[in-house]
Amino acid sequence: MADSQDEVIERLALGLSVTYSGLARVCLALPVPIALATGPGVSNLEAIPAVRRIMEVLRDQPMPEEQHGNLYSVCAYWLAAMDVFTVLVAAEFHAARAMSIEACLMMADGCLLDIAGWAASQDG
């Protein structure tokens, strides 16, 4: 049986939250740590501007270009997923939108794993 629209929306919201939490952990492990609000009380009104800000200050991070690209990609994919999620919830539900969000989160999570591995290797 196919998931109901509410179940899909709930699963996607969880995915957005999990990816954001991973981004917050990685940002704390950067050469110049960036603290993002975390926890159950964090709203989109806090998270979206924070992720946008990461993209603005990214060049100040002393790390290889590949890792700049990975972090930039995580932020861009997460923001794209959030934008489509907003449309999915506010407008007519469409499976293609849900799949687009899933694709963005998969890409973000892949880049997140790469940068997390790099950050862990820097600990000495």
Secondary structure, DSSP 4 states (H G I P E B T S, - for coil): -PPPHHHHHHHHHHHHHHHHHHHHHHHHTSSS------STT--HHHHHHHHHHHHHHGGGS-S-HHHHHHHHHHHHHHHHHHHHHHHHHHS---HHHHHHHHHHHHHHHHHHHHHHHHHHHTT-
